Structures are given as structure tokens and as C-alpha cells.
Amino acid sequence: MPRAHEKQKKIERTNKSAALYRRVFGEVIASDNVQTILDVGAGDSDFAESVVQQGKSVERIDFDYATNPPVGENWEAADATDLGDFRGKYDVVISSFMMQHLDQKDQAKALQEMIGATVNNEGYRGVTAVYPVYKGNKLRERLEKAGFSDVAIVADTGANSTVELSLQEEHLAVYSTLYIVNNKELDDERKKTLTELIATSNALTRRKTMRDMARRAFMKPGVNTVAR
Ligand SMILES: C[S@@+](CC[C@H](N)C(=O)[O-])C[C@H]1O[C@@H](n2cnc3c(N)ncnc32)[C@H](O)[C@@H]1O
């Protein structure tokens, strides 16, 4: 009989509500102009379903889908650092709670690829939205200093929200969201400088805690419901 750890599969049950995503991505998702969304590192979150109910189309990608296909439609197994097949297609590209799992090099690459997956037409520019930014003030300062305020914004999400979150989720909504507009001026070289600046700021990386270690140790399918 296999021992407990041999039976474990690394499926992460996120259990986050649609309200949390509305709060952290807010207006960018709600806008009537936004019809097509790509959710990168979507895992098993309910975000797509909630947005589809509002009449928008959402494609979910995650490299884990190759071995753990999700429930529902419109998903593909893909790596955030290689989104060639998704280029220029989406009004908004979002990613929640994924960047913290990547090293700095892959964070920069994933950001470049995500910006590349947004539309860039004369009249309309796509937006990339990443949550959470753990060190919002630091990143905001860096972006301003380097002259990127026109394309990249670090917005606070916690205050003045009318959306109700569960007690378990409140601490998840205290960070900032990073928005990057696929501006015409954001050519490949500037995009590389911007994304490397973001990655090396460490703002998307979370300091590991004892709780993380415990969660990883006890991660099993269907029972990983520990609130984060
Ligand atoms: C903590 S879960 C977050 C899931 C979901 N976005 C949410 O908010 O609940 C992180 C997800 O990112 C995925 N992931 C990590 N690195 C990735 C990569 N390089 N490309 C695609 N997906 C990735 C993992 O497979 C996992 O499903």
C-alpha cells in the first residue's frame, strides 16, 4: 500500500471567490470594452466562470493542465513564458497568484509574453493585470523614476471596496494590482527594460512563511482547503 506522501498530487485548490477577483482586477474587467480575457496560470479558480456569466469570453491557460485538465471549456495547457500562440488576441490578460511561483527571469519573460498577448490597435490598447504586487510602493517608485508611469500603474485594491469578501479572503486583498497598457511606445526594447525592472524589484515575490511550508507538505487533491 502506498504511503501518504506517495499518493499526494500537487493540485492547488484555491477556493477564491469571484468577489476577490472583482476587487483586485476591478474596472479593467468590468468595462464593456473588455470582451476577451486570457487568464494565465488559472489553476482551478472560478474567475473564468464568473466573467463568462457577464457575457465575456475567457480562455484559461496553465502548464499544469497537461496533466490535470480543469473542469469546463476554453482552456489550454501552456507555459506563461511562451505565449506565441496567443499573440495580440486579448483585450485583457490577467494573472493572479502565479508570479510568486516564478523566478525573476521567468517573471520578466512571462510579463513580456502577457503584454504581447494583448491587442494593440490604433484605437484600443490591451491591458495586462497582475495580482498581487507585494511591494507596491517600492515598485511604484521604481516605475516613476524610470519614466514608465505612462504605461505601468500600481493600483491599490483594498480600500473603499463595496465588494464583500469572506474572512478567509480579506487578507488576500490587501496588496496592489499592477496594470500595464500595451502602449504604442512600448516597443520590444522598452518592454524588456520595463519587465526586467518589475522582476528585479522583487515586488511580485512573496517572502515564504512557516505556513507556506506546512501547506506544501500537506497538499493533496481535494483536501487542500487551507485558507491563504
Ligand atoms: C496559486 S495557483 C493560482 C491559481 C489561480 N490563478 C488563482 O488565482 O486561484 C498558481 C498556478 O500557476 C500555475 N503556474 C505556475 N507557473 C506557471 C507557468 N510558468 N505557466 C503557466 N502556469 C503556471 C500553477 O500550475 C498553478 O495552477
The ligand as an SDF file (V2000), in Angstrom:
LIG
                    3D

 27 29  0  0  0  0  0  0  0  0999 V2000
   -1.5320   29.5050   -6.6910 C   0  0  0  0  0  0  0  0  0  0  0  0
   -2.1380   28.9220   -8.2090 S   0  0  0  0  0  0  0  0  0  0  0  0
   -3.2190   30.2680   -8.6680 C   0  0  0  0  0  0  0  0  0  0  0  0
   -4.3720   29.8250   -9.4840 C   0  0  0  0  0  0  0  0  0  0  0  0
   -5.3970   30.8940   -9.8410 C   0  0  0  0  0  0  0  0  0  0  0  0
   -4.8340   31.8910  -10.7380 N   0  0  0  0  0  0  0  0  0  0  0  0
   -5.9940   31.5640   -8.6350 C   0  0  0  0  0  0  0  0  0  0  0  0
   -5.9400   32.7790   -8.5100 O   0  0  0  0  0  0  0  0  0  0  0  0
   -6.5900   30.8680   -7.8190 O   0  0  0  0  0  0  0  0  0  0  0  0
   -0.7600   29.1290   -9.3350 C   0  0  0  0  0  0  0  0  0  0  0  0
   -0.9890   28.4950  -10.6720 C   0  0  0  0  0  0  0  0  0  0  0  0
    0.0140   28.9370  -11.5710 O   0  0  0  0  0  0  0  0  0  0  0  0
    0.3630   27.8520  -12.4060 C   0  0  0  0  0  0  0  0  0  0  0  0
    1.7030   28.1410  -12.9820 N   0  0  0  0  0  0  0  0  0  0  0  0
    2.8580   28.2940  -12.3100 C   0  0  0  0  0  0  0  0  0  0  0  0
    3.8620   28.5710  -13.1720 N   0  0  0  0  0  0  0  0  0  0  0  0
    3.3100   28.6040  -14.4130 C   0  0  0  0  0  0  0  0  0  0  0  0
    3.8190   28.8340  -15.7150 C   0  0  0  0  0  0  0  0  0  0  0  0
    5.1380   29.0940  -15.9250 N   0  0  0  0  0  0  0  0  0  0  0  0
    2.9770   28.7850  -16.7630 N   0  0  0  0  0  0  0  0  0  0  0  0
    1.6670   28.5150  -16.5760 C   0  0  0  0  0  0  0  0  0  0  0  0
    1.1150   28.2780  -15.3610 N   0  0  0  0  0  0  0  0  0  0  0  0
    1.9240   28.3260  -14.2960 C   0  0  0  0  0  0  0  0  0  0  0  0
    0.3150   26.6400  -11.4860 C   0  0  0  0  0  0  0  0  0  0  0  0
    0.1830   25.4400  -12.2170 O   0  0  0  0  0  0  0  0  0  0  0  0
   -0.9210   26.9690  -10.6310 C   0  0  0  0  0  0  0  0  0  0  0  0
   -2.0980   26.4420  -11.1880 O   0  0  0  0  0  0  0  0  0  0  0  0
  1  2  1  0
  2  3  1  0
  2 10  1  0
  3  4  1  0
  4  5  1  0
  5  6  1  0
  5  7  1  0
  7  8  2  0
  7  9  1  0
 10 11  1  0
 11 12  1  0
 11 26  1  0
 12 13  1  0
 13 14  1  0
 13 24  1  0
 14 15  1  0
 14 23  1  0
 15 16  2  0
 16 17  1  0
 17 18  1  0
 17 23  2  0
 18 19  1  0
 18 20  2  0
 20 21  1  0
 21 22  2  0
 22 23  1  0
 24 25  1  0
 24 26  1  0
 26 27  1  0
M  CHG  2   2   1   9  -1
M  END
$$$$
